[in-house]
Amino acid sequence: MIVTIRDVAKKAGYSITTVSRALNGFDDVNEETRAKIMAVAKELNYQPNRVARSLVTKTVNTIGLFVLGRSSFQQGFIADLVSGLIDEASTHDFDLLIFGTQSLKAGLPFQQLCHQRGVGGAVITGLKITDPIIAELEDSPFPTVLIDVPINGPKATYVTFDNQKGMVQALDHLYDLGHRKIGFINGHLEAWVCRERLAGYKKGLAKHGLTYNKAYVYNGNFSKESGRAGAKELIKKNPELTALMVASDLMAAGALEELTAMGYALPEDLSLVGFDDQTFAALTSPALTTIKQDEYLLGRLAAENIIKLINDPGYLPEIKTLTTNLVIRQSTGPVKS
């Protein structure tokens, strides 16, 4: 038999309103009354109804993760991101709901959409920097944290990695191995991280006195197939290249397959560096040198931020930028003499 708040009120001898306010920590209930009510609740093994409690406290202990685009689910980082979100949310007694959708359209009030689904705050991944809904989210009073897309509002912020630094780390490594002709397979430029990684590529070249050559850059779309296409096009048009940097491990895996099919040995003929350090990066042949991102920690920071935005009206949103690390494996080596 389920014990209700009405049962607690009846046995304790107080009104339902008083019992509710005592159980939810309101400070207008004196401590003696609260102690009696808590004792009765414990005696009856009363378990609060979360939905009912949210109506009293005006807070909703549910985070909505909106994953935009079907291809996002094919990226390994989503699993680690979700794990971090769940672990951090559970420590604060929050639940996580995941919504897979192709887009979020401006003009449909996002706050209303979330309220209809019982969500108190949203974490969104997969937005393009050209999506018009970003301006709506920036001005909205609804708590929102974006993944890898800049936003700055009274209730909106973002978490990301230092993508430029990661690219410079990769280029430093290749330069130290003697490489001077270095190509780059990027993702699509509607992704903010790709613009950052291109900027990092240029910064790394400039750091070592190397000239940026637009012909050395290929824009893919984060798919394995675009990695294959990028490697084939760059090497055929620029046979002097001795190394390739790639904006994701999935594209790098495609590039590795294509280069092998073209008869190149790695790292003897060409060196290859990925970005992400997904699980399979250590399992390719040769194992992939890459830039490591801790997506699990990114998920925890996103959850930490959104929970503060939900619970604390005075909390000022913080931008969280995590560092990256170079992981050296067998796909890079000294330039061929």
C-alpha positions in Angstrom: 0.0 0.0 0.0 1.4 3.4 -1.0 1.6 6.0 1.8 0.5 9.4 0.7 1.1 12.9 2.1 -2.5 12.8 3.3 -1.7 9.8 5.5 1.3 11.6 7.0 -0.9 14.7 7.7 -3.6 12.7 9.3 -1.3 10.8 11.7 0.8 13.8 12.5 -2.2 16.0 13.1 -1.3 18.8 10.7 -2.7 20.1 7.5 -1.5 18.8 4.2 -0.1 22.2 3.3 2.0 22.3 6.5 3.3 18.7 6.0 4.2 19.5 2.4 6.1 22.6 3.3 7.9 20.8 6.2 9.0 17.9 3.9 10.1 20.3 1.2 12.3 22.4 3.5 10.4 25.7 3.6 11.7 27.9 6.5 8.3 29.1 7.5 7.7 25.8 9.4 9.2 25.8 12.9 11.7 23.1 13.8 9.6 21.3 16.4 6.8 20.9 13.9 9.1 19.8 11.2 10.7 17.2 13.5 7.4 15.7 14.4 6.3 15.5 10.7 9.6 14.0 9.7 9.4 11.4 12.4 5.9 10.4 11.3 7.0 10.3 7.6 9.8 8.0 8.6 7.6 5.8 10.7 5.1 5.4 7.8 8.0 4.9 5.3 6.6 7.8 3.2 8.3 8.2 -0.2 7.7 11.7 -1.7 6.1 11.9 -5.2 8.6 13.8 -7.3 6.0 15.3 -9.6 4.0 16.6 -6.7 7.0 18.0 -5.0 8.0 19.9 -8.2 4.6 21.6 -8.2 5.2 22.8 -4.6 8.9 23.9 -5.0 8.4 25.2 -8.6 11.5 23.2 -9.7 11.7 20.2 -12.0 14.5 17.7 -11.2 14.7 16.5 -14.8 17.4 17.5 -17.4 16.6 17.1 -21.1 19.4 16.1 -23.4 18.5 17.1 -27.0 20.7 15.3 -29.5 20.2 16.9 -32.9 20.8 15.0 -36.2 20.7 11.2 -36.7 24.5 11.2 -37.4 25.2 12.4 -33.9 24.2 9.0 -32.5 26.9 7.4 -34.7 29.6 9.4 -33.0 31.3 7.6 -30.1 31.5 10.8 -28.0 27.7 10.7 -27.3 28.0 7.6 -25.1 30.7 9.1 -22.9 28.8 12.5 -22.8 25.6 10.7 -21.6 27.5 8.7 -19.0 28.9 11.9 -17.5 25.6 13.6 -17.6 23.9 10.7 -15.8 26.5 10.3 -13.1 26.6 14.0 -12.2 22.8 14.3 -12.4 22.2 11.3 -10.1 24.4 12.7 -7.4 22.0 15.7 -7.2 18.9 13.6 -7.4 18.2 14.7 -11.0 16.9 12.5 -13.9 18.0 12.6 -17.5 15.7 12.4 -20.5 17.2 12.0 -24.0 15.4 13.4 -27.0 16.6 12.5 -30.5 15.5 15.1 -33.1 16.6 16.3 -36.5 16.2 20.0 -35.6 14.9 22.6 -33.2 12.9 25.2 -35.1 12.8 28.8 -34.1 9.3 30.1 -33.5 8.2 27.1 -31.5 8.9 28.3 -27.9 11.6 26.0 -26.7 10.7 26.7 -23.0 7.1 25.6 -23.7 8.3 22.4 -25.5 10.4 21.5 -22.5 7.7 22.2 -19.9 5.3 19.9 -21.9 7.9 17.2 -21.5 8.5 17.8 -17.8 12.0 19.1 -18.3 13.5 21.8 -16.0 16.6 22.6 -18.1 18.1 21.5 -21.4 21.5 20.4 -22.6 21.7 20.5 -26.4 24.3 18.9 -28.7 24.5 19.0 -32.5 23.5 22.6 -33.1 25.0 24.4 -36.1 26.2 27.9 -35.6 23.8 29.0 -38.3 20.7 27.6 -36.5 18.4 30.6 -35.8 17.2 29.1 -32.5 20.5 30.0 -30.9 19.4 33.7 -30.6 16.1 32.5 -29.0 17.9 30.4 -26.5 20.3 33.2 -25.7 17.4 35.5 -24.7 15.3 32.9 -23.0 14.8 32.6 -19.2 14.9 28.8 -19.6 18.1 27.1 -18.3 20.1 25.9 -21.3 23.7 24.5 -21.8 25.0 24.0 -25.3 27.7 21.5 -26.2 30.4 23.0 -28.5 28.4 26.1 -29.6 29.1 29.5 -28.1 26.1 31.2 -26.3 26.0 33.8 -23.6 22.7 34.7 -21.9 21.3 35.2 -18.4 20.3 31.5 -18.3 22.4 30.1 -21.2 26.0 29.0 -21.5 28.2 26.3 -23.1 30.9 23.7 -22.4 33.6 22.8 -24.9 37.2 21.8 -25.4 40.2 24.0 -26.4 40.1 22.9 -30.0 42.7 25.3 -31.2 45.2 24.1 -28.6 44.5 20.5 -29.6 45.3 21.3 -33.2 48.5 23.1 -32.2 49.5 20.1 -30.1 49.1 17.8 -33.1 51.0 20.1 -35.4 53.8 20.5 -32.9 54.2 16.7 -32.8 54.3 16.4 -36.6 56.8 19.3 -36.9 59.1 17.7 -34.3 59.1 14.5 -36.6 60.3 16.6 -39.5 57.0 17.2 -41.3 56.6 20.4 -43.2 54.0 19.6 -45.8 50.9 18.9 -43.6 47.3 18.6 -44.9 44.1 18.9 -43.0 40.8 17.1 -43.4 38.2 19.2 -41.6 34.5 18.7 -40.8 31.8 21.0 -42.1 32.2 24.7 -41.2 28.7 25.0 -39.8 30.1 23.2 -36.8 31.8 25.7 -34.5 34.5 23.2 -33.5 35.5 22.9 -37.1 36.1 26.6 -37.4 38.1 26.4 -34.2 40.2 23.4 -35.4 40.9 25.2 -38.7 42.0 28.3 -36.7 44.2 26.0 -34.6 45.7 24.4 -37.7 46.6 27.9 -39.1 48.0 28.9 -35.7 50.2 25.8 -35.5 51.5 26.5 -39.0 52.3 30.1 -38.1 54.0 29.0 -34.9 56.6 27.1 -36.9 56.9 29.5 -39.8 55.0 27.4 -42.2 52.7 29.0 -44.8 49.0 28.2 -44.9 48.0 26.7 -48.2 44.2 26.5 -48.9 44.8 23.6 -51.3 46.0 21.5 -48.3 42.6 21.7 -46.7 39.5 19.5 -47.4 36.1 20.0 -45.8 34.3 16.8 -45.0 31.2 16.1 -42.9 32.5 14.0 -40.0 31.6 10.7 -41.8 34.1 7.9 -42.5 33.3 8.2 -46.2 34.3 11.9 -46.2 37.6 10.9 -44.5 38.3 8.5 -47.4 37.4 11.1 -50.0 39.5 13.8 -48.3 42.6 11.6 -48.1 42.3 10.6 -51.8 41.8 14.1 -53.0 44.5 15.8 -50.9 47.2 13.2 -51.8 46.4 13.1 -55.5 46.4 16.9 -55.8 49.3 17.4 -53.4 51.7 14.4 -53.6 54.3 16.4 -51.7 52.2 16.0 -48.5 53.9 13.9 -45.8 51.3 14.1 -43.1 47.5 14.6 -42.6 45.7 16.0 -39.6 42.0 15.0 -39.4 39.2 16.8 -37.4 37.7 13.5 -36.1 38.8 9.9 -35.4 36.0 8.6 -37.6 37.2 10.6 -40.6 40.8 9.6 -39.7 39.7 5.9 -39.8 38.3 6.5 -43.3 41.5 8.3 -44.4 43.6 5.4 -43.0 41.6 2.9 -45.1 41.9 5.0 -48.3 45.7 5.6 -47.9 46.2 1.9 -47.3 44.2 1.1 -50.4 46.3 3.6 -52.4 49.4 1.6 -51.4 50.8 3.9 -48.8 52.4 2.5 -45.6 51.8 4.4 -42.4 53.8 5.9 -40.8 56.7 5.1 -43.2 55.2 7.0 -46.2 52.7 9.2 -44.5 51.8 10.2 -40.9 48.2 10.6 -39.7 46.7 12.3 -36.7 43.0 12.2 -35.6 41.0 14.1 -33.1 38.7 12.8 -30.2 40.5 9.6 -29.0 37.5 7.4 -29.5 37.8 3.8 -28.3 38.5 2.4 -31.8 41.4 4.7 -32.3 43.7 2.3 -30.4 42.4 -0.6 -32.4 43.1 0.6 -36.0 46.2 -0.8 -37.8 48.4 1.1 -37.2 46.9 2.5 -34.0 45.9 6.1 -34.4 47.8 9.0 -32.9 45.1 11.5 -31.9 44.0 14.4 -29.7 42.2 13.2 -26.6 39.0 14.8 -25.4 37.4 13.7 -22.1 33.7 13.7 -23.2 32.7 12.0 -19.9 34.1 15.0 -18.0 32.4 17.3 -20.5 29.1 15.6 -19.6 29.6 16.1 -15.9 30.4 19.8 -16.3 27.3 20.3 -18.5 25.1 18.6 -15.9 26.8 20.6 -13.1 26.1 23.9 -14.9 22.5 23.1 -15.9 21.6 22.0 -12.3 23.0 25.2 -10.9 21.0 27.2 -13.5 17.8 25.3 -12.5 18.3 25.4 -8.7 19.9 28.9 -8.1 18.1 32.0 -9.5 21.2 34.0 -8.8 23.7 31.8 -10.5 25.7 33.4 -13.2 26.4 31.0 -16.1 30.0 29.9 -16.5 31.7 28.9 -19.7 33.6 25.7 -19.2 36.6 25.0 -21.6 38.4 21.8 -21.1 42.0 21.0 -22.2 43.1 18.4 -24.7 46.0 15.9 -24.7 48.1 14.4 -27.5 48.0 10.6 -27.5 51.0 9.2 -29.5 50.5 5.8 -31.2 51.8 4.1 -34.3 50.2 6.2 -37.1 52.9 8.9 -36.9 56.6 8.7 -37.4 59.6 10.7 -38.8 59.2 12.2 -42.2 60.5 9.9 -45.0 63.9 11.0 -46.2 
